[in-house]
Amino acid sequence: MTFPVYYAAAQERHEPAGHPDAPARCEALLAAAADCGATTQPPGDLGLEPIAAVHSAGLLELLQTAYADFARLPEGPRPAVPDTFPVRDKGRYEHVPRNIWARLGHYCTDTLTPILPDTWSAAYASAQTALAAAEAVAAGAPLAYALCRPPGHHAYRDLYGGYCYLNNAAIAAEWLARRGRRVAVLDIDYHHGNGTQAIFYDRADVFFCSLHADPEDEYPYYAGYARETGRGAGQGYTLNLPLPPDTDDLAYRRALDVALRAIAGYAPDVLLVSLGFDTLAGDPHGGLRLAPASFRPIGRALAALGWPMLLVQEGGYLVPALRAACVALLEGILA
């Protein structure tokens, strides 16, 4: 089976010096897709509307203007990174000061996610990549792969952070949901998809399930606990399966089986997989013990459910192992 892979060259323009989210990640994953016979193509452009359906106007405005505003400071052009956060008052803090330092702190969760001259164009292209794959699945493709960079699952409606600016998976899921599709999001990145969870936490039309490192031990720390199951209309439509350090292949598969049974009970029209390879043993930002070959049975388990599948790339920073892991996953899905 051939399948489309979407990737935009503009995503390479965002290149923070010495940052883990480097363009080399995508080179390895593109090579893996080619190994599996995929056709890589650039996404179209559905405009800002489907992005604004997920993210606040204030966040979108900041991402587009922050670098230029920051560059006008006496210190001159440099990566825009906040140094002050309204931490304790965040839940009820409404006013957004006009000062650029204050605006950065208002909309950002950490100091890991710099805004550079081409960050907005890369993040916008990444979101369009996810939308193109969603379009393909909606048009009948059984599998589509959105090779997104920057990643997205830590971005909230009105917050960016964790290397993420726009929540690509949530944007694609929202686009599908607005077209009557019943969407299940399965996040298998090492880190919890806190932004995706928050965006759909009150809703029953998108099921969110995540396997991830226990937030008692790992970023993002403040979300991803098993007790978080949804709120209001969304009660019961969130499932978190936190994993202890050094989880091996067998334990991971057992947790995945729990996740897939829950998703099967939801009976989605589309399975959207927030795909992270930072669960690989040796990943500099991970702590599990999966091997590249571990992803082959994971792919088979995902495909066995029989639903159209949309892969949206998130993390994975052990570049020498990415190609083999991605090939294994895709071979498992296509088998």
VOPAGU-2260 file (C-alpha; in pm, 1 decimal, decimal comma):
REM VOPAGU-2260
SITE   aa  ch    i         X         Y         Z
SITE  MET   A    0       0,0       0,0       0,0
SITE  THR   A    1     131,5     341,6     -91,5
SITE  PHE   A    2      46,0     627,5     138,1
SITE  PRO   A    3     105,5    1002,7     140,7
SITE  VAL   A    4     362,3    1175,3     358,0
SITE  TYR   A    5     329,6    1550,8     394,2
SITE  TYR   A    6     625,2    1773,8     468,2
SITE  ALA   A    7     696,9    2142,0     408,1
SITE  ALA   A    8    1051,0    2267,6     353,7
SITE  ALA   A    9     956,9    2583,5     546,3
SITE  GLN   A   10     962,6    2374,9     863,3
SITE  GLU   A   11    1342,3    2361,0     838,8
SITE  ARG   A   12    1375,8    2738,8     879,1
SITE  HIS   A   13    1314,3    2717,1    1253,1
SITE  GLU   A   14    1655,8    2612,8    1381,4
SITE  PRO   A   15    1742,2    2721,5    1736,9
SITE  ALA   A   16    2115,3    2685,8    1798,8
SITE  GLY   A   17    2198,1    2367,7    1985,5
SITE  HIS   A   18    1830,8    2279,5    2030,3
SITE  PRO   A   19    1709,0    1916,6    2043,3
SITE  ASP   A   20    1439,6    1983,2    1782,6
SITE  ALA   A   21    1676,4    2001,9    1487,3
SITE  PRO   A   22    1599,0    1959,6    1114,0
SITE  ALA   A   23    1811,8    1642,3    1109,9
SITE  ARG   A   24    1520,9    1468,2    1280,2
SITE  CYS   A   25    1306,9    1518,9     971,8
SITE  GLU   A   26    1580,6    1407,1     733,2
SITE  ALA   A   27    1590,3    1069,0     908,2
SITE  LEU   A   28    1211,3    1033,6     910,7
SITE  LEU   A   29    1177,3    1132,6     544,7
SITE  ALA   A   30    1434,0     865,5     457,7
SITE  ALA   A   31    1230,4     610,3     654,7
SITE  ALA   A   32     912,7     700,7     468,1
SITE  ALA   A   33    1095,2     662,9     135,9
SITE  ASP   A   34    1223,9     323,0     247,9
SITE  CYS   A   35     859,7     217,1     286,9
SITE  GLY   A   36     753,2     339,9     -56,3
SITE  ALA   A   37     573,1     654,6      55,4
SITE  THR   A   38     526,4     953,2    -168,7
SITE  THR   A   39     632,0    1278,0      -0,2
SITE  GLN   A   40     453,0    1594,7    -100,4
SITE  PRO   A   41     414,6    1949,0      30,9
SITE  PRO   A   42      89,0    2042,3     199,2
SITE  GLY   A   43    -158,2    2287,7      60,9
SITE  ASP   A   44    -263,8    2595,8     251,8
SITE  LEU   A   45    -601,9    2599,1     425,5
SITE  GLY   A   46    -526,0    2937,4     577,3
SITE  LEU   A   47    -544,7    3057,4     935,3
SITE  GLU   A   48    -908,9    2965,1    1000,9
SITE  PRO   A   49    -856,5    2599,9    1105,9
SITE  ILE   A   50    -567,3    2709,4    1328,5
SITE  ALA   A   51    -779,2    2983,7    1486,6
SITE  ALA   A   52   -1047,7    2723,4    1554,3
SITE  VAL   A   53    -806,2    2576,2    1813,2
SITE  HIS   A   54    -584,6    2865,5    1927,2
SITE  SER   A   55    -663,5    3205,6    2074,3
SITE  ALA   A   56    -621,5    3524,4    1874,7
SITE  GLY   A   57    -375,5    3655,5    2134,0
SITE  LEU   A   58    -143,3    3357,4    2102,6
SITE  LEU   A   59    -151,1    3369,1    1723,0
SITE  GLU   A   60     -73,5    3740,5    1721,4
SITE  LEU   A   61     217,9    3694,0    1960,4
SITE  LEU   A   62     373,9    3410,9    1759,3
SITE  GLN   A   63     364,1    3625,2    1446,3
SITE  THR   A   64     506,9    3943,8    1599,4
SITE  ALA   A   65     715,3    3850,6    1904,1
SITE  TYR   A   66    1053,2    3826,7    1733,7
SITE  ALA   A   67    1021,3    4165,6    1566,5
SITE  ASP   A   68     898,0    4325,7    1889,3
SITE  PHE   A   69    1179,4    4165,0    2087,2
SITE  ALA   A   70    1436,3    4279,2    1830,7
SITE  ARG   A   71    1343,3    4641,6    1900,9
SITE  LEU   A   72    1469,2    4614,8    2258,2
SITE  PRO   A   73    1801,9    4786,9    2336,5
SITE  GLU   A   74    1977,0    4449,0    2348,7
SITE  GLY   A   75    1903,3    4400,4    1979,6
SITE  PRO   A   76    1781,5    4094,9    1782,4
SITE  ARG   A   77    1802,2    3762,8    1965,0
SITE  PRO   A   78    1575,4    3465,0    2035,2
SITE  ALA   A   79    1259,3    3574,9    2213,9
SITE  VAL   A   80    1243,6    3383,2    2541,8
SITE  PRO   A   81    1046,6    3494,9    2849,2
SITE  ASP   A   82    1204,4    3548,4    3189,4
SITE  THR   A   83     891,2    3612,6    3399,6
SITE  PHE   A   84     571,7    3409,2    3434,9
SITE  PRO   A   85     240,7    3487,3    3616,1
SITE  VAL   A   86     258,7    3141,4    3771,2
SITE  ARG   A   87      33,6    3151,7    4077,2
SITE  ASP   A   88    -231,1    3376,1    3920,7
SITE  LYS   A   89    -241,3    3204,9    3582,7
SITE  GLY   A   90    -584,1    3049,2    3633,8
SITE  ARG   A   91    -755,0    3385,2    3686,3
SITE  TYR   A   92    -511,8    3624,4    3519,8
SITE  GLU   A   93    -689,6    3812,6    3240,1
SITE  HIS   A   94    -491,7    4124,8    3156,0
SITE  VAL   A   95    -213,0    4096,8    2897,7
SITE  PRO   A   96      39,2    4381,6    2942,9
SITE  ARG   A   97     170,9    4544,9    2628,1
SITE  ASN   A   98     536,5    4494,7    2726,9
SITE  ILE   A   99     692,2    4220,8    2512,2
SITE  TRP   A  100     857,7    4051,1    2811,9
SITE  ALA   A  101     519,4    4035,5    2985,5
SITE  ARG   A  102     342,0    3903,8    2675,6
SITE  LEU   A  103     598,5    3629,1    2628,2
SITE  GLY   A  104     553,6    3516,9    2988,0
SITE  HIS   A  105     175,5    3532,7    2959,2
SITE  TYR   A  106     159,1    3298,6    2660,1
SITE  CYS   A  107     457,8    3068,2    2724,9
SITE  THR   A  108     497,8    2782,2    2974,3
SITE  ASP   A  109     878,8    2753,8    2986,1
SITE  THR   A  110    1215,4    2878,9    2861,3
SITE  LEU   A  111    1267,2    2586,4    2621,9
SITE  THR   A  112    1078,3    2728,1    2323,9
SITE  PRO   A  113    1244,1    3031,5    2161,4
SITE  ILE   A  114    1077,7    3243,6    1895,4
SITE  LEU   A  115    1314,6    3313,2    1603,7
SITE  PRO   A  116    1270,9    3505,8    1277,5
SITE  ASP   A  117    1119,7    3205,8    1097,2
SITE  THR   A  118     944,1    3034,6    1386,1
SITE  TRP   A  119     597,1    3147,2    1281,0
SITE  SER   A  120     640,1    3039,0     918,0
SITE  ALA   A  121     772,0    2698,9    1031,3
SITE  ALA   A  122     494,0    2647,2    1286,4
SITE  TYR   A  123     231,6    2757,0    1033,6
SITE  ALA   A  124     372,1    2512,9     775,8
SITE  SER   A  125     374,3    2238,3    1038,2
SITE  ALA   A  126       5,3    2296,5    1110,6
SITE  GLN   A  127     -74,5    2294,4     737,5
SITE  THR   A  128     114,0    1963,8     711,3
SITE  ALA   A  129    -118,4    1809,7     970,4
SITE  LEU   A  130    -422,1    1954,6     793,6
SITE  ALA   A  131    -312,6    1811,3     458,2
SITE  ALA   A  132    -288,0    1464,8     611,1
SITE  ALA   A  133    -630,0    1511,2     772,8
SITE  GLU   A  134    -771,5    1604,8     431,6
SITE  ALA   A  135    -622,1    1289,3     280,9
SITE  VAL   A  136    -778,6    1067,2     545,7
SITE  ALA   A  137   -1113,2    1245,2     512,8
SITE  ALA   A  138   -1097,2    1181,8     136,9
SITE  GLY   A  139   -1053,8     807,2     192,1
SITE  ALA   A  140    -682,4     742,0     244,3
SITE  PRO   A  141    -639,9     457,1     495,5
SITE  LEU   A  142    -309,6     606,6     616,8
SITE  ALA   A  143    -145,8     947,4     598,8
SITE  TYR   A  144     166,8    1073,3     774,3
SITE  ALA   A  145     212,8    1439,3     871,4
SITE  LEU   A  146     583,4    1491,8     929,7
SITE  CYS   A  147     541,3    1796,3    1149,9
SITE  ARG   A  148     816,4    2011,5    1289,6
SITE  PRO   A  149     803,1    2199,0    1522,9
SITE  PRO   A  150     596,4    1944,2    1714,8
SITE  GLY   A  151     271,1    2048,9    1875,9
SITE  HIS   A  152     122,3    1841,8    2156,9
SITE  HIS   A  153     240,4    2068,3    2442,7
SITE  ALA   A  154      67,3    2375,9    2295,8
SITE  TYR   A  155    -259,5    2475,3    2464,5
SITE  ARG   A  156    -532,1    2694,0    2322,1
SITE  ASP   A  157    -350,2    3003,2    2449,4
SITE  LEU   A  158      -6,8    2877,1    2556,4
SITE  TYR   A  159     304,1    2756,7    2376,3
SITE  GLY   A  160     596,4    2561,7    2524,4
SITE  GLY   A  161     779,9    2230,3    2528,1
SITE  TYR   A  162     926,0    2304,0    2180,1
SITE  CYS   A  163     563,2    2341,1    2055,8
SITE  TYR   A  164     397,4    2653,9    1916,3
SITE  LEU   A  165      79,1    2532,2    1744,2
SITE  ASN   A  166     -91,5    2205,5    1836,8
SITE  ASN   A  167     -80,7    2022,0    1505,2
SITE  ALA   A  168    -265,5    1713,5    1629,4
SITE  ALA   A  169    -543,8    1918,5    1786,3
SITE  ILE   A  170    -577,8    2132,8    1473,5
SITE  ALA   A  171    -615,5    1821,1    1257,8
SITE  ALA   A  172    -855,6    1657,7    1506,2
SITE  GLU   A  173   -1069,4    1970,4    1526,7
SITE  TRP   A  174   -1081,3    1997,2    1146,8
SITE  LEU   A  175   -1200,2    1636,0    1123,7
SITE  ALA   A  176   -1449,6    1673,1    1410,4
SITE  ARG   A  177   -1608,7    1976,4    1244,5
SITE  ARG   A  178   -1668,4    1755,8     942,0
SITE  GLY   A  179   -1855,2    1498,4    1142,2
SITE  ARG   A  180   -1568,2    1256,1    1204,3
SITE  ARG   A  181   -1544,5    1081,2    1539,3
SITE  VAL   A  182   -1176,8    1116,2    1632,0
SITE  ALA   A  183    -963,2     929,6    1883,6
SITE  VAL   A  184    -620,9    1077,7    1959,7
SITE  LEU   A  185    -358,3     832,2    2082,7
SITE  ASP   A  186     -44,2    1007,1    2205,5
SITE  ILE   A  187     258,0     774,7    2223,5
SITE  ASP   A  188     525,0    1038,1    2271,0
SITE  TYR   A  189     744,8     992,8    2579,8
SITE  HIS   A  190     601,3    1314,2    2724,6
SITE  HIS   A  191     235,6    1367,4    2803,8
SITE  GLY   A  192      37,7    1563,6    2545,2
SITE  ASN   A  193     -81,9    1817,7    2799,2
SITE  GLY   A  194    -186,4    2074,7    2542,2
SITE  THR   A  195    -395,2    1829,3    2341,1
SITE  GLN   A  196    -560,1    1697,9    2655,9
SITE  ALA   A  197    -650,5    2048,6    2772,6
SITE  ILE   A  198    -798,8    2148,5    2437,2
SITE  PHE   A  199   -1043,2    1855,7    2435,8
SITE  TYR   A  200   -1082,8    1798,2    2811,2
SITE  ASP   A  201   -1442,9    1923,0    2825,4
SITE  ARG   A  202   -1559,5    1750,1    2508,1
SITE  ALA   A  203   -1703,7    1413,3    2412,9
SITE  ASP   A  204   -1646,2    1434,8    2036,2
SITE  VAL   A  205   -1269,4    1372,1    2060,0
SITE  PHE   A  206   -1131,2    1091,0    2277,3
SITE  PHE   A  207    -780,2    1153,6    2410,3
SITE  CYS   A  208    -554,5     874,0    2534,6
SITE  SER   A  209    -187,1     900,8    2625,7
SITE  LEU   A  210      94,6     661,6    2717,6
SITE  HIS   A  211     378,8     863,5    2865,9
SITE  ALA   A  212     639,9     897,7    3137,2
SITE  ASP   A  213     489,7     951,0    3480,1
SITE  PRO   A  214     457,6    1328,3    3538,2
SITE  GLU   A  215     581,5    1269,0    3893,2
SITE  ASP   A  216     918,6    1218,2    3725,7
SITE  GLU   A  217     910,4    1393,6    3388,8
SITE  TYR   A  218     803,4    1703,0    3193,5
SITE  PRO   A  219     535,8    1840,0    3173,7
SITE  TYR   A  220     496,8    1752,6    3545,7
SITE  TYR   A  221     158,7    1919,6    3599,4
SITE  ALA   A  222     -61,3    1703,7    3375,3
SITE  GLY   A  223     -92,9    1342,6    3268,4
SITE  TYR   A  224    -196,6    1173,1    3591,5
SITE  ALA   A  225    -426,2     871,0    3577,4
SITE  ARG   A  226    -688,0    1060,6    3779,3
SITE  GLU   A  227    -737,7    1307,4    3490,9
SITE  THR   A  228   -1034,5    1162,7    3299,4
SITE  GLY   A  229   -1214,5    1464,8    3154,1
SITE  ARG   A  230   -1456,4    1724,7    3281,9
SITE  GLY   A  231   -1821,7    1807,7    3221,8
SITE  ALA   A  232   -1934,1    1671,8    2885,5
SITE  GLY   A  233   -1581,9    1531,2    2845,1
SITE  GLN   A  234   -1588,7    1318,0    3159,1
SITE  GLY   A  235   -1464,0     971,1    3068,3
SITE  TYR   A  236   -1321,0    1078,4    2733,4
SITE  THR   A  237    -962,1    1120,0    2857,0
SITE  LEU   A  238    -742,2     826,0    2953,2
SITE  ASN   A  239    -389,5     864,3    3088,3
SITE  LEU   A  240    -153,2     569,1    3130,4
SITE  PRO   A  241     161,2     702,5    3300,8
SITE  LEU   A  242     461,9     471,2    3282,0
SITE  PRO   A  243     747,3     427,1    3531,7
SITE  PRO   A  244    1110,5     491,0    3437,4
SITE  ASP   A  245    1280,5     215,4    3236,0
SITE  THR   A  246     953,4      67,2    3110,3
SITE  ASP   A  247    1049,9    -210,7    2869,5
SITE  ASP   A  248     889,5    -345,7    2555,9
SITE  LEU   A  249     660,2    -596,3    2727,9
SITE  ALA   A  250     524,1    -352,0    2984,7
SITE  TYR   A  251     475,1     -89,5    2716,0
SITE  ARG   A  252     274,2    -329,1    2499,4
SITE  ARG   A  253      52,2    -416,6    2795,3
SITE  ALA   A  254     -25,2     -47,9    2848,9
SITE  LEU   A  255     -83,3      -1,9    2475,5
SITE  ASP   A  256    -333,3    -288,9    2480,0
SITE  VAL   A  257    -527,6    -108,9    2756,5
SITE  ALA   A  258    -527,7     208,9    2548,8
SITE  LEU   A  259    -642,9      34,6    2231,5
SITE  ARG   A  260    -927,1    -144,7    2411,4
SITE  ALA   A  261   -1048,2     189,3    2545,3
SITE  ILE   A  262   -1027,8     346,8    2200,6
SITE  ALA   A  263   -1213,5      50,7    2049,2
SITE  GLY   A  264   -1491,4     113,5    2300,2
SITE  TYR   A  265   -1514,7     469,5    2175,7
SITE  ALA   A  266   -1547,1     339,9    1815,5
SITE  PRO   A  267   -1386,5     630,0    1628,4
SITE  ASP   A  268   -1400,5     702,1    1257,1
SITE  VAL   A  269   -1035,3     811,8    1257,0
SITE  LEU   A  270    -738,8     719,0    1475,4
SITE  LEU   A  271    -498,4    1011,6    1507,1
SITE  VAL   A  272    -162,5     907,2    1649,5
SITE  SER   A  273      57,6    1173,5    1807,6
SITE  LEU   A  274     377,8     992,0    1720,3
SITE  GLY   A  275     688,0    1027,3    1933,6
SITE  PHE   A  276    1005,5     823,4    1906,4
SITE  ASP   A  277    1154,6     958,0    2229,7
SITE  THR   A  278    1048,7     631,7    2395,7
SITE  LEU   A  279    1357,7     474,7    2238,0
SITE  ALA   A  280    1626,6     356,3    2477,5
SITE  GLY   A  281    1904,7     612,1    2482,0
SITE  ASP   A  282    1695,1     909,7    2371,0
SITE  PRO   A  283    1855,3    1212,9    2538,0
SITE  HIS   A  284    1514,2    1335,6    2651,0
SITE  GLY   A  285    1352,5    1001,3    2727,7
SITE  GLY   A  286    1370,4     730,4    2989,6
SITE  LEU   A  287    1202,6     418,7    2849,7
SITE  ARG   A  288    1369,3     113,2    2698,1
SITE  LEU   A  289    1208,3      52,0    2359,8
SITE  ALA   A  290    1424,9     -62,6    2069,7
SITE  PRO   A  291    1364,7      43,7    1707,4
SITE  ALA   A  292    1222,0    -303,7    1640,5
SITE  SER   A  293     967,3    -248,1    1920,2
SITE  PHE   A  294     774,6     -20,7    1688,1
SITE  ARG   A  295     691,7    -300,9    1443,5
SITE  PRO   A  296     441,8    -475,6    1677,7
SITE  ILE   A  297     316,2    -133,1    1784,6
SITE  GLY   A  298     237,4     -59,9    1419,7
SITE  ARG   A  299      66,4    -396,9    1378,2
SITE  ALA   A  300    -147,3    -334,0    1687,5
SITE  LEU   A  301    -254,8       6,5    1557,0
SITE  ALA   A  302    -339,6    -129,8    1212,5
SITE  ALA   A  303    -532,8    -426,4    1354,0
SITE  LEU   A  304    -803,0    -188,5    1472,5
SITE  GLY   A  305    -894,3    -122,7    1109,9
SITE  TRP   A  306    -962,1     249,3    1124,8
SITE  PRO   A  307    -819,8     514,1     892,5
SITE  MET   A  308    -502,5     639,5    1059,4
SITE  LEU   A  309    -340,2     979,2    1069,0
SITE  LEU   A  310      15,2     996,2    1204,7
SITE  VAL   A  311     122,1    1337,1    1335,0
SITE  GLN   A  312     489,7    1362,5    1426,3
SITE  GLU   A  313     580,8    1486,0    1772,8
SITE  GLY   A  314     916,5    1417,5    1945,8
SITE  GLY   A  315    1210,1    1180,0    1906,9
SITE  TYR   A  316    1566,5    1308,3    1946,9
SITE  LEU   A  317    1795,8    1005,9    1910,2
SITE  VAL   A  318    1860,1    1087,1    1545,9
SITE  PRO   A  319    2073,2     779,9    1457,2
SITE  ALA   A  320    1786,7     548,6    1559,9
SITE  LEU   A  321    1493,6     741,2    1411,4
SITE  ARG   A  322    1506,7     593,3    1062,7
SITE  ALA   A  323    1502,5     233,1    1184,8
SITE  ALA   A  324    1223,8     300,7    1435,9
SITE  CYS   A  325    1004,7     477,5    1181,7
SITE  VAL   A  326    1060,1     204,9     922,4
SITE  ALA   A  327     960,8     -57,1    1179,5
SITE  LEU   A  328     642,1     131,4    1271,2
SITE  LEU   A  329     538,0     184,2     910,1
SITE  GLU   A  330     616,6    -176,3     816,1
SITE  GLY   A  331     405,0    -291,3    1108,1
SITE  ILE   A  332     113,4     -75,4     994,7
SITE  LEU   A  333     145,0    -179,7     632,4
SITE  ALA   A  334     194,1    -552,3     694,8
